[in-house]
């Protein structure tokens, strides 16, 4: 970054600090990953300067020879990798991609059915704070007492509300999604079925997690999570989708542009192309399987330390820990873990009694550490560090129990800023792991 350093040392310094943060901590937020240097180079290319409103061979600007070649190549790669007849690679990210599907198929006030945010759905699946519930009539399903998708509830909601679109997608659900069961319900009711595989697309591309493609009409995904690409998104139309609605691809394309977006970010599309190329390798297939293996190891180790896991464990890349029995909030544990170098995120758990900003859970995942080539041995160390961190924070909390609540809060804050001998020791264990498994250029 010699030019940046010379031209803008302030931004350069912050970027360098971020590099340092990444190399000295473990990225365990399940929706994050390290894109390869090759992806970064494509994203940083001169395609970032080019306007290309429209689609290949139908653009509103001149100078598109290379843009067309690029977009067609990336579309072909996505079609081959996921086994679908049509892909739109232009959505800026996951939220606009989902909105584009609704905009393509619904009129204002039509009904969508999605998993509630409080139970692991996404904002754009119809959450009350999202525009998707302002412009459409949103009905939400939840999880059953075992923490699994509640299909009987879905069945009765579909009967009652007759949604036009059913969304099968999650952001904090650890188990397999039963695509077939979703499709049986959608087919019976005549609804479109959309799978949002933002979290899962890399695992699906690797063949490590079941694909929704045979069962659903439309698939949306971001490209930067388990797929390890840049921050972008894709919308795919399946053969089943085209059978239901021969105009589906056209409706989706028109909805993305000119319906919702202007010029696509060609540099991001270039980065997506590189990620798709990298995902179509034996190495990536191994990676996808190892992500899930690592998450399963983490789950079984945490269970040994008496952690409560939503749905009892995982079939995917993530684990949702209910911290209620540890008598600590998700935000406290997330902050303490950040102190020791494990970056995960606070998260609501099903039927959470606490508000979303101070929830009872922690969401943690293995895509990032697996990109750094960590395996069973390292995951066991991480599980122990999580256990010891929680224990240390709880012990500190007990010691301060007699203090009034403001003083207690200040005291926990001091702990999280300065640490204790024990937290500092845990931090060195994570630092050592980071040094043993440095960030590399290929991942
Ligand atoms: N915000 C993403 C996540 O963290 O799961 C979903 O888009």
Boltz pocket constraint, residues with backbone or C-beta under 6 A from the ligand:
constraints:
  - pocket:
      binder: B
      contacts: [[A, 31], [A, 94], [A, 122], [A, 171], [A, 172], [A, 198]]
      max_distance: 6.0
